[in-house]
Amino acid sequence: MSSRYWRIVEMPGFDQEDADMEVPAFINFEKKGLGSFQFILVRGELDARFEEAEGKPCVKFAWIGMDELDEVSGRGEAYVDETGNKMEGTIYLFQGGDYRFRASKEKKK
């Protein structure tokens, strides 16, 4: 999985308007294993590892960032479907909630 910008199009438990509160919700992976994401009022910088699980491309990552004005961190994982255009994953907050998401590959605007 090379550098990719993924638009988060669904977060169970949240309306899309909520997910896009500050910016259109996204997760982005760079070639060198770095990246970023933002949804609702949560944003983070990623340290990612690209792997394969059960024959599917996947990425596992640690992250640090902010939730409103609070420093937060956690981990996450995401799996790409067979078309290479859809992704499903979860972003976990350390001692906090889990945010499941579905994303579609897009060109960064």
Biopython code that builds the backbone (N, CA, C, O; Angstrom):
import numpy as np
from Bio.PDB.StructureBuilder import StructureBuilder

atoms = [
    (1, "MET", "N", (0.858, -1.167, 0.000)),
    (1, "MET", "CA", (0.000, 0.000, 0.000)),
    (1, "MET", "C", (0.906, 1.231, 0.000)),
    (1, "MET", "O", (1.563, 1.517, 1.001)),
    (2, "SER", "N", (0.943, 1.943, -1.090)),
    (2, "SER", "CA", (1.775, 3.144, -1.156)),
    (2, "SER", "C", (1.012, 4.329, -0.581)),
    (2, "SER", "O", (-0.052, 4.167, 0.017)),
    (3, "SER", "N", (1.562, 5.507, -0.765)),
    (3, "SER", "CA", (0.932, 6.715, -0.228)),
    (3, "SER", "C", (-0.515, 6.796, -0.694)),
    (3, "SER", "O", (-0.804, 6.758, -1.890)),
    (4, "ARG", "N", (-1.413, 6.909, 0.272)),
    (4, "ARG", "CA", (-2.837, 6.932, -0.060)),
    (4, "ARG", "C", (-3.610, 7.849, 0.876)),
    (4, "ARG", "O", (-3.397, 7.869, 2.089)),
    (5, "TYR", "N", (-4.507, 8.599, 0.270)),
    (5, "TYR", "CA", (-5.445, 9.419, 1.020)),
    (5, "TYR", "C", (-6.782, 8.695, 0.949)),
    (5, "TYR", "O", (-7.273, 8.383, -0.136)),
    (6, "TRP", "N", (-7.362, 8.433, 2.107)),
    (6, "TRP", "CA", (-8.640, 7.730, 2.193)),
    (6, "TRP", "C", (-9.653, 8.645, 2.856)),
    (6, "TRP", "O", (-9.405, 9.165, 3.944)),
    (7, "ARG", "N", (-10.779, 8.843, 2.216)),
    (7, "ARG", "CA", (-11.869, 9.649, 2.755)),
    (7, "ARG", "C", (-12.718, 8.745, 3.630)),
    (7, "ARG", "O", (-13.247, 7.741, 3.153)),
    (8, "ILE", "N", (-12.857, 9.088, 4.905)),
    (8, "ILE", "CA", (-13.713, 8.308, 5.806)),
    (8, "ILE", "C", (-15.165, 8.633, 5.461)),
    (8, "ILE", "O", (-15.616, 9.768, 5.615)),
    (9, "VAL", "N", (-15.883, 7.618, 4.993)),
    (9, "VAL", "CA", (-17.249, 7.819, 4.510)),
    (9, "VAL", "C", (-18.307, 7.270, 5.455)),
    (9, "VAL", "O", (-19.499, 7.516, 5.272)),
    (10, "GLU", "N", (-17.867, 6.523, 6.471)),
    (10, "GLU", "CA", (-18.831, 5.985, 7.435)),
    (10, "GLU", "C", (-18.133, 5.694, 8.754)),
    (10, "GLU", "O", (-17.046, 5.117, 8.793)),
    (11, "MET", "N", (-18.789, 6.109, 9.832)),
    (11, "MET", "CA", (-18.332, 5.795, 11.191)),
    (11, "MET", "C", (-19.567, 5.365, 11.974)),
    (11, "MET", "O", (-20.361, 6.210, 12.388)),
    (12, "PRO", "N", (-19.739, 4.054, 12.183)),
    (12, "PRO", "CA", (-20.913, 3.589, 12.917)),
    (12, "PRO", "C", (-21.070, 4.335, 14.244)),
    (12, "PRO", "O", (-20.121, 4.477, 15.016)),
    (13, "GLY", "N", (-22.295, 4.807, 14.486)),
    (13, "GLY", "CA", (-22.589, 5.551, 15.704)),
    (13, "GLY", "C", (-22.508, 7.062, 15.531)),
    (13, "GLY", "O", (-22.861, 7.814, 16.439)),
    (14, "PHE", "N", (-22.037, 7.512, 14.349)),
    (14, "PHE", "CA", (-21.915, 8.950, 14.094)),
    (14, "PHE", "C", (-22.516, 9.296, 12.738)),
    (14, "PHE", "O", (-22.387, 8.531, 11.782)),
    (15, "ASP", "N", (-23.168, 10.438, 12.659)),
    (15, "ASP", "CA", (-23.606, 10.957, 11.372)),
    (15, "ASP", "C", (-22.378, 11.452, 10.631)),
    (15, "ASP", "O", (-21.387, 11.832, 11.256)),
    (16, "GLN", "N", (-22.432, 11.452, 9.297)),
    (16, "GLN", "CA", (-21.294, 11.936, 8.517)),
    (16, "GLN", "C", (-20.990, 13.400, 8.847)),
    (16, "GLN", "O", (-19.830, 13.814, 8.860)),
    (17, "GLU", "N", (-22.022, 14.159, 9.107)),
    (17, "GLU", "CA", (-21.837, 15.573, 9.486)),
    (17, "GLU", "C", (-20.984, 15.689, 10.750)),
    (17, "GLU", "O", (-20.141, 16.581, 10.846)),
    (18, "ASP", "N", (-21.195, 14.798, 11.715)),
    (18, "ASP", "CA", (-20.381, 14.795, 12.936)),
    (18, "ASP", "C", (-18.941, 14.377, 12.631)),
    (18, "ASP", "O", (-17.994, 14.994, 13.120)),
    (19, "ALA", "N", (-18.780, 13.322, 11.820)),
    (19, "ALA", "CA", (-17.438, 12.855, 11.464)),
    (19, "ALA", "C", (-16.643, 13.957, 10.773)),
    (19, "ALA", "O", (-15.431, 14.064, 10.957)),
    (20, "ASP", "N", (-17.331, 14.778, 9.974)),
    (20, "ASP", "CA", (-16.705, 15.859, 9.207)),
    (20, "ASP", "C", (-16.731, 17.199, 9.945)),
    (20, "ASP", "O", (-16.677, 18.251, 9.306)),
    (21, "MET", "N", (-16.811, 17.180, 11.261)),
    (21, "MET", "CA", (-17.024, 18.397, 12.045)),
    (21, "MET", "C", (-16.061, 19.531, 11.696)),
    (21, "MET", "O", (-16.511, 20.647, 11.435)),
    (22, "GLU", "N", (-14.752, 19.278, 11.686)),
    (22, "GLU", "CA", (-13.772, 20.341, 11.391)),
    (22, "GLU", "C", (-13.292, 20.304, 9.941)),
    (22, "GLU", "O", (-13.138, 21.342, 9.298)),
    (23, "VAL", "N", (-13.062, 19.107, 9.445)),
    (23, "VAL", "CA", (-12.623, 18.890, 8.062)),
    (23, "VAL", "C", (-13.301, 17.615, 7.577)),
    (23, "VAL", "O", (-13.786, 16.831, 8.392)),
    (24, "PRO", "N", (-13.343, 17.390, 6.257)),
    (24, "PRO", "CA", (-13.843, 16.092, 5.802)),
    (24, "PRO", "C", (-12.975, 14.981, 6.421)),
    (24, "PRO", "O", (-11.752, 14.994, 6.279)),
    (25, "ALA", "N", (-13.608, 14.037, 7.098)),
    (25, "ALA", "CA", (-12.887, 12.981, 7.814)),
    (25, "ALA", "C", (-11.997, 12.199, 6.846)),
    (25, "ALA", "O", (-12.412, 11.876, 5.733)),
    (26, "PHE", "N", (-10.762, 11.897, 7.286)),
    (26, "PHE", "CA", (-9.815, 11.205, 6.415)),
    (26, "PHE", "C", (-8.800, 10.412, 7.232)),
    (26, "PHE", "O", (-8.646, 10.606, 8.438)),
    (27, "ILE", "N", (-8.119, 9.517, 6.536)),
    (27, "ILE", "CA", (-6.922, 8.871, 7.050)),
    (27, "ILE", "C", (-5.967, 8.790, 5.873)),
    (27, "ILE", "O", (-6.372, 8.437, 4.765)),
    (28, "ASN", "N", (-4.697, 9.115, 6.105)),
    (28, "ASN", "CA", (-3.720, 9.220, 5.036)),
    (28, "ASN", "C", (-2.457, 8.460, 5.432)),
    (28, "ASN", "O", (-1.951, 8.620, 6.543)),
    (29, "PHE", "N", (-1.953, 7.639, 4.522)),
    (29, "PHE", "CA", (-0.742, 6.875, 4.766)),
    (29, "PHE", "C", (0.320, 7.298, 3.764)),
    (29, "PHE", "O", (0.055, 7.377, 2.564)),
    (30, "GLU", "N", (1.516, 7.569, 4.256)),
    (30, "GLU", "CA", (2.634, 7.952, 3.401)),
    (30, "GLU", "C", (3.533, 6.751, 3.156)),
    (30, "GLU", "O", (3.446, 5.747, 3.863)),
    (31, "LYS", "N", (4.396, 6.856, 2.155)),
    (31, "LYS", "CA", (5.277, 5.755, 1.774)),
    (31, "LYS", "C", (6.223, 5.332, 2.894)),
    (31, "LYS", "O", (6.526, 4.145, 3.013)),
    (32, "LYS", "N", (6.681, 6.233, 3.690)),
    (32, "LYS", "CA", (7.677, 5.913, 4.715)),
    (32, "LYS", "C", (7.049, 5.447, 6.028)),
    (32, "LYS", "O", (7.722, 5.432, 7.059)),
    (33, "GLY", "N", (5.779, 5.069, 6.006)),
    (33, "GLY", "CA", (5.143, 4.560, 7.208)),
    (33, "GLY", "C", (4.582, 5.635, 8.114)),
    (33, "GLY", "O", (4.158, 5.349, 9.234)),
    (34, "LEU", "N", (4.578, 6.861, 7.644)),
    (34, "LEU", "CA", (3.976, 7.947, 8.420)),
    (34, "LEU", "C", (2.600, 8.229, 7.868)),
    (34, "LEU", "O", (2.210, 7.671, 6.842)),
    (35, "GLY", "N", (1.860, 9.089, 8.542)),
    (35, "GLY", "CA", (0.547, 9.454, 8.059)),
    (35, "GLY", "C", (-0.190, 10.295, 9.067)),
    (35, "GLY", "O", (0.380, 10.751, 10.059)),
    (36, "SER", "N", (-1.475, 10.497, 8.800)),
    (36, "SER", "CA", (-2.294, 11.317, 9.690)),
    (36, "SER", "C", (-3.758, 10.948, 9.495)),
    (36, "SER", "O", (-4.122, 10.276, 8.531)),
    (37, "PHE", "N", (-4.585, 11.398, 10.423)),
    (37, "PHE", "CA", (-6.028, 11.225, 10.305)),
    (37, "PHE", "C", (-6.716, 12.357, 11.055)),
    (37, "PHE", "O", (-6.119, 13.011, 11.911)),
    (38, "GLN", "N", (-7.978, 12.572, 10.718)),
    (38, "GLN", "CA", (-8.805, 13.488, 11.480)),
    (38, "GLN", "C", (-10.263, 13.132, 11.250)),
    (38, "GLN", "O", (-10.690, 12.880, 10.123)),
    (39, "PHE", "N", (-11.017, 13.118, 12.342)),
    (39, "PHE", "CA", (-12.465, 12.937, 12.321)),
    (39, "PHE", "C", (-13.007, 13.560, 13.602)),
    (39, "PHE", "O", (-12.293, 13.650, 14.601)),
    (40, "ILE", "N", (-14.243, 13.981, 13.577)),
    (40, "ILE", "CA", (-14.890, 14.672, 14.695)),
    (40, "ILE", "C", (-13.898, 15.732, 15.177)),
    (40, "ILE", "O", (-13.516, 16.597, 14.389)),
    (41, "LEU", "N", (-13.467, 15.698, 16.437)),
    (41, "LEU", "CA", (-12.460, 16.622, 16.948)),
    (41, "LEU", "C", (-11.182, 15.886, 17.328)),
    (41, "LEU", "O", (-10.384, 16.378, 18.125)),
    (42, "VAL", "N", (-10.994, 14.690, 16.743)),
    (42, "VAL", "CA", (-9.821, 13.869, 17.009)),
    (42, "VAL", "C", (-8.903, 13.934, 15.786)),
    (42, "VAL", "O", (-9.340, 13.757, 14.649)),
    (43, "ARG", "N", (-7.614, 14.194, 16.052)),
    (43, "ARG", "CA", (-6.640, 14.176, 14.958)),
    (43, "ARG", "C", (-5.358, 13.543, 15.468)),
    (43, "ARG", "O", (-5.036, 13.637, 16.652)),
    (44, "GLY", "N", (-4.635, 12.902, 14.574)),
    (44, "GLY", "CA", (-3.421, 12.232, 15.001)),
    (44, "GLY", "C", (-2.402, 12.061, 13.897)),
    (44, "GLY", "O", (-2.710, 12.154, 12.709)),
    (45, "GLU", "N", (-1.177, 11.809, 14.328)),
    (45, "GLU", "CA", (-0.056, 11.487, 13.443)),
    (45, "GLU", "C", (0.253, 10.010, 13.625)),
    (45, "GLU", "O", (0.292, 9.513, 14.751)),
    (46, "LEU", "N", (0.474, 9.303, 12.512)),
    (46, "LEU", "CA", (0.626, 7.855, 12.520)),
    (46, "LEU", "C", (2.066, 7.399, 12.345)),
    (46, "LEU", "O", (2.882, 8.065, 11.708)),
    (47, "ASP", "N", (2.350, 6.248, 12.929)),
    (47, "ASP", "CA", (3.561, 5.474, 12.663)),
    (47, "ASP", "C", (3.044, 4.102, 12.251)),
    (47, "ASP", "O", (2.626, 3.312, 13.098)),
    (48, "ALA", "N", (3.072, 3.817, 10.947)),
    (48, "ALA", "CA", (2.373, 2.659, 10.402)),
    (48, "ALA", "C", (3.314, 1.565, 9.916)),
    (48, "ALA", "O", (4.456, 1.821, 9.535)),
    (49, "ARG", "N", (2.796, 0.332, 9.942)),
    (49, "ARG", "CA", (3.462, -0.835, 9.392)),
    (49, "ARG", "C", (2.491, -1.497, 8.413)),
    (49, "ARG", "O", (1.361, -1.835, 8.765)),
    (50, "PHE", "N", (2.960, -1.671, 7.185)),
    (50, "PHE", "CA", (2.126, -2.266, 6.142)),
    (50, "PHE", "C", (2.409, -3.761, 6.090)),
    (50, "PHE", "O", (3.561, -4.185, 6.007)),
    (51, "GLU", "N", (1.338, -4.557, 6.139)),
    (51, "GLU", "CA", (1.467, -6.008, 6.228)),
    (51, "GLU", "C", (0.423, -6.669, 5.346)),
    (51, "GLU", "O", (-0.265, -6.012, 4.564)),
    (52, "GLU", "N", (0.321, -7.964, 5.487)),
    (52, "GLU", "CA", (-0.740, -8.730, 4.866)),
    (52, "GLU", "C", (-1.332, -9.638, 5.928)),
    (52, "GLU", "O", (-0.599, -10.251, 6.705)),
    (53, "ALA", "N", (-2.652, -9.725, 5.965)),
    (53, "ALA", "CA", (-3.335, -10.594, 6.925)),
    (53, "ALA", "C", (-4.420, -11.358, 6.165)),
    (53, "ALA", "O", (-5.286, -10.757, 5.529)),
    (54, "GLU", "N", (-4.364, -12.669, 6.237)),
    (54, "GLU", "CA", (-5.326, -13.521, 5.539)),
    (54, "GLU", "C", (-5.395, -13.182, 4.055)),
    (54, "GLU", "O", (-6.470, -13.191, 3.455)),
    (55, "GLY", "N", (-4.243, -12.883, 3.470)),
    (55, "GLY", "CA", (-4.170, -12.582, 2.043)),
    (55, "GLY", "C", (-4.614, -11.197, 1.646)),
    (55, "GLY", "O", (-4.663, -10.892, 0.454)),
    (56, "LYS", "N", (-4.941, -10.345, 2.601)),
    (56, "LYS", "CA", (-5.399, -8.983, 2.306)),
    (56, "LYS", "C", (-4.369, -7.974, 2.788)),
    (56, "LYS", "O", (-3.741, -8.175, 3.827)),
    (57, "PRO", "N", (-4.189, -6.879, 2.034)),
    (57, "PRO", "CA", (-3.311, -5.815, 2.523)),
    (57, "PRO", "C", (-3.899, -5.199, 3.792)),
    (57, "PRO", "O", (-5.105, -4.969, 3.883)),
    (58, "CYS", "N", (-3.042, -4.940, 4.752)),
    (58, "CYS", "CA", (-3.506, -4.284, 5.967)),
    (58, "CYS", "C", (-2.420, -3.343, 6.466)),
    (58, "CYS", "O", (-1.262, -3.418, 6.054)),
    (59, "VAL", "N", (-2.820, -2.475, 7.344)),
    (59, "VAL", "CA", (-1.883, -1.555, 7.982)),
    (59, "VAL", "C", (-2.205, -1.535, 9.463)),
    (59, "VAL", "O", (-3.368, -1.487, 9.863)),
    (60, "LYS", "N", (-1.155, -1.572, 10.270)),
    (60, "LYS", "CA", (-1.303, -1.468, 11.722)),
    (60, "LYS", "C", (-0.471, -0.264, 12.137)),
    (60, "LYS", "O", (0.620, -0.041, 11.613)),
    (61, "PHE", "N", (-0.994, 0.508, 13.080)),
    (61, "PHE", "CA", (-0.298, 1.750, 13.407)),
    (61, "PHE", "C", (-0.473, 2.156, 14.858)),
    (61, "PHE", "O", (-1.447, 1.796, 15.520)),
    (62, "ALA", "N", (0.495, 2.913, 15.325)),
    (62, "ALA", "CA", (0.405, 3.625, 16.600)),
    (62, "ALA", "C", (0.197, 5.091, 16.229)),
    (62, "ALA", "O", (0.550, 5.512, 15.127)),
    (63, "TRP", "N", (-0.371, 5.858, 17.138)),
    (63, "TRP", "CA", (-0.587, 7.262, 16.829)),
    (63, "TRP", "C", (-0.561, 8.123, 18.090)),
    (63, "TRP", "O", (-0.796, 7.642, 19.199)),
    (64, "ILE", "N", (-0.272, 9.397, 17.891)),
    (64, "ILE", "CA", (-0.366, 10.413, 18.940)),
    (64, "ILE", "C", (-1.112, 11.592, 18.348)),
    (64, "ILE", "O", (-1.047, 11.837, 17.144)),
    (65, "GLY", "N", (-1.828, 12.330, 19.206)),
    (65, "GLY", "CA", (-2.569, 13.463, 18.679)),
    (65, "GLY", "C", (-3.364, 14.187, 19.739)),
    (65, "GLY", "O", (-2.982, 14.237, 20.908)),
    (66, "MET", "N", (-4.487, 14.750, 19.303)),
    (66, "MET", "CA", (-5.344, 15.567, 20.162)),
    (66, "MET", "C", (-6.803, 15.157, 19.990)),
    (66, "MET", "O", (-7.236, 14.782, 18.900)),
    (67, "ASP", "N", (-7.548, 15.236, 21.088)),
    (67, "ASP", "CA", (-9.001, 15.098, 21.079)),
    (67, "ASP", "C", (-9.496, 16.373, 21.734)),
    (67, "ASP", "O", (-9.416, 16.531, 22.953)),
    (68, "GLU", "N", (-10.005, 17.272, 20.922)),
    (68, "GLU", "CA", (-10.278, 18.650, 21.340)),
    (68, "GLU", "C", (-8.966, 19.233, 21.854)),
    (68, "GLU", "O", (-8.036, 19.389, 21.062)),
    (69, "LEU", "N", (-8.844, 19.560, 23.129)),
    (69, "LEU", "CA", (-7.616, 20.156, 23.654)),
    (69, "LEU", "C", (-6.784, 19.176, 24.475)),
    (69, "LEU", "O", (-5.779, 19.558, 25.075)),
    (70, "ASP", "N", (-7.204, 17.914, 24.501)),
    (70, "ASP", "CA", (-6.498, 16.902, 25.293)),
    (70, "ASP", "C", (-5.540, 16.094, 24.427)),
    (70, "ASP", "O", (-5.889, 15.676, 23.323)),
    (71, "GLU", "N", (-4.318, 15.875, 24.944)),
    (71, "GLU", "CA", (-3.374, 14.994, 24.263)),
    (71, "GLU", "C", (-3.872, 13.560, 24.413)),
    (71, "GLU", "O", (-4.273, 13.144, 25.500)),
    (72, "VAL", "N", (-3.845, 12.813, 23.321)),
    (72, "VAL", "CA", (-4.293, 11.424, 23.312)),
    (72, "VAL", "C", (-3.344, 10.596, 22.448)),
    (72, "VAL", "O", (-2.547, 11.128, 21.675)),
    (73, "SER", "N", (-3.454, 9.300, 22.604)),
    (73, "SER", "CA", (-2.658, 8.387, 21.786)),
    (73, "SER", "C", (-3.415, 7.084, 21.654)),
    (73, "SER", "O", (-4.467, 6.898, 22.265)),
    (74, "GLY", "N", (-2.881, 6.194, 20.862)),
    (74, "GLY", "CA", (-3.526, 4.903, 20.711)),
    (74, "GLY", "C", (-2.894, 4.087, 19.609)),
    (74, "GLY", "O", (-1.723, 4.253, 19.267)),
    (75, "ARG", "N", (-3.700, 3.206, 19.069)),
    (75, "ARG", "CA", (-3.259, 2.323, 17.993)),
    (75, "ARG", "C", (-4.425, 2.148, 17.039)),
    (75, "ARG", "O", (-5.533, 2.616, 17.301)),
    (76, "GLY", "N", (-4.169, 1.475, 15.938)),
    (76, "GLY", "CA", (-5.243, 1.220, 14.985)),
    (76, "GLY", "C", (-4.843, 0.170, 13.982)),
    (76, "GLY", "O", (-3.687, -0.244, 13.901)),
    (77, "GLU", "N", (-5.829, -0.245, 13.222)),
    (77, "GLU", "CA", (-5.607, -1.208, 12.154)),
    (77, "GLU", "C", (-6.664, -0.994, 11.093)),
    (77, "GLU", "O", (-7.781, -0.562, 11.377)),
    (78, "ALA", "N", (-6.287, -1.306, 9.863)),
    (78, "ALA", "CA", (-7.225, -1.160, 8.754)),
    (78, "ALA", "C", (-6.901, -2.192, 7.686)),
    (78, "ALA", "O", (-5.745, -2.573, 7.500)),
    (79, "TYR", "N", (-7.937, -2.637, 6.988)),
    (79, "TYR", "CA", (-7.825, -3.673, 5.979)),
    (79, "TYR", "C", (-8.429, -3.165, 4.677)),
    (79, "TYR", "O", (-9.507, -2.571, 4.663)),
    (80, "VAL", "N", (-7.714, -3.411, 3.586)),
    (80, "VAL", "CA", (-8.157, -2.983, 2.262)),
    (80, "VAL", "C", (-8.883, -4.147, 1.595)),
    (80, "VAL", "O", (-8.451, -5.295, 1.698)),
    (81, "ASP", "N", (-9.999, -3.844, 0.903)),
    (81, "ASP", "CA", (-10.748, -4.911, 0.227)),
    (81, "ASP", "C", (-10.029, -5.340, -1.051)),
    (81, "ASP", "O", (-9.010, -4.765, -1.435)),
    (82, "GLU", "N", (-10.582, -6.359, -1.696)),
    (82, "GLU", "CA", (-9.945, -6.936, -2.881)),
    (82, "GLU", "C", (-9.857, -5.970, -4.059)),
    (82, "GLU", "O", (-9.008, -6.157, -4.930)),
    (83, "THR", "N", (-10.702, -4.948, -4.115)),
    (83, "THR", "CA", (-10.626, -3.971, -5.208)),
    (83, "THR", "C", (-9.501, -2.961, -4.994)),
    (83, "THR", "O", (-9.055, -2.311, -5.939)),
    (84, "GLY", "N", (-9.042, -2.832, -3.740)),
    (84, "GLY", "CA", (-8.017, -1.847, -3.426)),
    (84, "GLY", "C", (-8.557, -0.439, -3.271)),
    (84, "GLY", "O", (-7.789, 0.510, -3.110)),
    (85, "ASN", "N", (-9.886, -0.295, -3.320)),
    (85, "ASN", "CA", (-10.506, 1.031, -3.254)),
    (85, "ASN", "C", (-11.286, 1.304, -1.976)),
    (85, "ASN", "O", (-11.717, 2.433, -1.745)),
    (86, "LYS", "N", (-11.471, 0.295, -1.152)),
    (86, "LYS", "CA", (-12.230, 0.444, 0.092)),
    (86, "LYS", "C", (-11.405, -0.073, 1.257)),
    (86, "LYS", "O", (-10.621, -1.012, 1.118)),
    (87, "MET", "N", (-11.593, 0.552, 2.398)),
    (87, "MET", "CA", (-10.849, 0.187, 3.599)),
    (87, "MET", "C", (-11.807, 0.185, 4.778)),
    (87, "MET", "O", (-12.700, 1.028, 4.870)),
    (88, "GLU", "N", (-11.613, -0.770, 5.678)),
    (88, "GLU", "CA", (-12.342, -0.797, 6.947)),
    (88, "GLU", "C", (-11.323, -0.918, 8.056)),
    (88, "GLU", "O", (-10.333, -1.638, 7.924)),
    (89, "GLY", "N", (-11.565, -0.212, 9.155)),
    (89, "GLY", "CA", (-10.619, -0.280, 10.247)),
    (89, "GLY", "C", (-11.171, 0.245, 11.545)),
    (89, "GLY", "O", (-12.344, 0.603, 11.657)),
    (90, "THR", "N", (-10.291, 0.281, 12.522)),
    (90, "THR", "CA", (-10.632, 0.792, 13.849)),
    (90, "THR", "C", (-9.470, 1.613, 14.364)),
    (90, "THR", "O", (-8.309, 1.220, 14.249)),
    (91, "ILE", "N", (-9.802, 2.760, 14.934)),
    (91, "ILE", "CA", (-8.825, 3.597, 15.626)),
    (91, "ILE", "C", (-9.162, 3.503, 17.103)),
    (91, "ILE", "O", (-10.273, 3.827, 17.522)),
    (92, "TYR", "N", (-8.180, 3.052, 17.897)),
    (92, "TYR", "CA", (-8.370, 2.851, 19.328)),
    (92, "TYR", "C", (-7.686, 3.988, 20.087)),
    (92, "TYR", "O", (-6.533, 4.319, 19.810)),
    (93, "LEU", "N", (-8.398, 4.585, 21.045)),
    (93, "LEU", "CA", (-7.811, 5.585, 21.929)),
    (93, "LEU", "C", (-7.311, 4.890, 23.186)),
    (93, "LEU", "O", (-8.025, 4.080, 23.778)),
    (94, "PHE", "N", (-6.086, 5.205, 23.593)),
    (94, "PHE", "CA", (-5.527, 4.637, 24.816)),
    (94, "PHE", "C", (-6.433, 5.029, 25.983)),
    (94, "PHE", "O", (-6.691, 6.212, 26.203)),
    (95, "GLN", "N", (-6.905, 4.051, 26.716)),
    (95, "GLN", "CA", (-7.832, 4.222, 27.838)),
    (95, "GLN", "C", (-9.078, 5.012, 27.428)),
    (95, "GLN", "O", (-9.601, 5.813, 28.203)),
    (96, "GLY", "N", (-9.544, 4.774, 26.197)),
    (96, "GLY", "CA", (-10.707, 5.502, 25.701)),
    (96, "GLY", "C", (-11.534, 4.636, 24.780)),
    (96, "GLY", "O", (-11.538, 3.410, 24.889)),
    (97, "GLY", "N", (-12.233, 5.288, 23.872)),
    (97, "GLY", "CA", (-13.153, 4.601, 22.977)),
    (97, "GLY", "C", (-12.488, 4.002, 21.753)),
    (97, "GLY", "O", (-11.307, 4.221, 21.482)),
    (98, "ASP", "N", (-13.276, 3.248, 21.032)),
    (98, "ASP", "CA", (-12.867, 2.665, 19.754)),
    (98, "ASP", "C", (-13.714, 3.320, 18.671)),
    (98, "ASP", "O", (-14.924, 3.478, 18.833)),
    (99, "TYR", "N", (-13.085, 3.695, 17.579)),
    (99, "TYR", "CA", (-13.794, 4.320, 16.466)),
    (99, "TYR", "C", (-13.628, 3.447, 15.226)),
    (99, "TYR", "O", (-12.552, 3.394, 14.631)),
    (100, "ARG", "N", (-14.705, 2.763, 14.844)),
    (100, "ARG", "CA", (-14.688, 1.980, 13.608)),
    (100, "ARG", "C", (-14.964, 2.924, 12.444)),
    (100, "ARG", "O", (-15.676, 3.918, 12.590)),
    (101, "PHE", "N", (-14.387, 2.599, 11.280)),
    (101, "PHE", "CA", (-14.610, 3.453, 10.113)),
    (101, "PHE", "C", (-14.559, 2.642, 8.826)),
    (101, "PHE", "O", (-13.989, 1.552, 8.770)),
    (102, "ARG", "N", (-15.171, 3.208, 7.801)),
    (102, "ARG", "CA", (-15.065, 2.722, 6.432)),
    (102, "ARG", "C", (-14.581, 3.912, 5.617)),
    (102, "ARG", "O", (-15.022, 5.042, 5.821)),
    (103, "ALA", "N", (-13.675, 3.643, 4.699)),
    (103, "ALA", "CA", (-13.098, 4.725, 3.903)),
    (103, "ALA", "C", (-12.995, 4.306, 2.445)),
    (103, "ALA", "O", (-12.939, 3.119, 2.122)),
    (104, "SER", "N", (-12.971, 5.311, 1.569)),
    (104, "SER", "CA", (-12.791, 5.113, 0.133)),
    (104, "SER", "C", (-11.552, 5.864, -0.310)),
    (104, "SER", "O", (-11.279, 6.963, 0.171)),
    (105, "LYS", "N", (-10.801, 5.271, -1.228)),
    (105, "LYS", "CA", (-9.588, 5.891, -1.739)),
    (105, "LYS", "C", (-9.956, 7.119, -2.558)),
    (105, "LYS", "O", (-10.867, 7.070, -3.384)),
    (106, "GLU", "N", (-9.254, 8.208, -2.332)),
    (106, "GLU", "CA", (-9.482, 9.443, -3.088)),
    (106, "GLU", "C", (-8.151, 10.103, -3.367)),
    (106, "GLU", "O", (-7.150, 9.847, -2.698)),
    (107, "LYS", "N", (-8.166, 10.963, -4.375)),
    (107, "LYS", "CA", (-7.002, 11.816, -4.588)),
    (107, "LYS", "C", (-7.077, 12.940, -3.579)),
    (107, "LYS", "O", (-8.145, 13.507, -3.347)),
    (108, "LYS", "N", (-5.938, 13.265, -2.974)),
    (108, "LYS", "CA", (-5.894, 14.343, -1.980)),
    (108, "LYS", "C", (-6.195, 15.666, -2.675)),
    (108, "LYS", "O", (-5.660, 15.966, -3.742)),
    (109, "LYS", "N", (-7.072, 16.452, -2.036)),
    (109, "LYS", "CA", (-7.471, 17.744, -2.630)),
    (109, "LYS", "C", (-6.562, 18.843, -2.167)),
    (109, "LYS", "O", (-6.739, 19.997, -2.559)),
]
sb = StructureBuilder()
sb.init_structure("model")
sb.init_model(0)
sb.init_chain("A")
sb.init_seg("    ")
for serial, (resi, resn, name, xyz) in enumerate(atoms, 1):
    if name == "N":
        sb.init_residue(resn, " ", resi, " ")
    sb.init_atom(name, np.array(xyz, "f"), 0.0, 1.0, " ", f" {name:<3s}", serial, name[0])
structure = sb.get_structure()
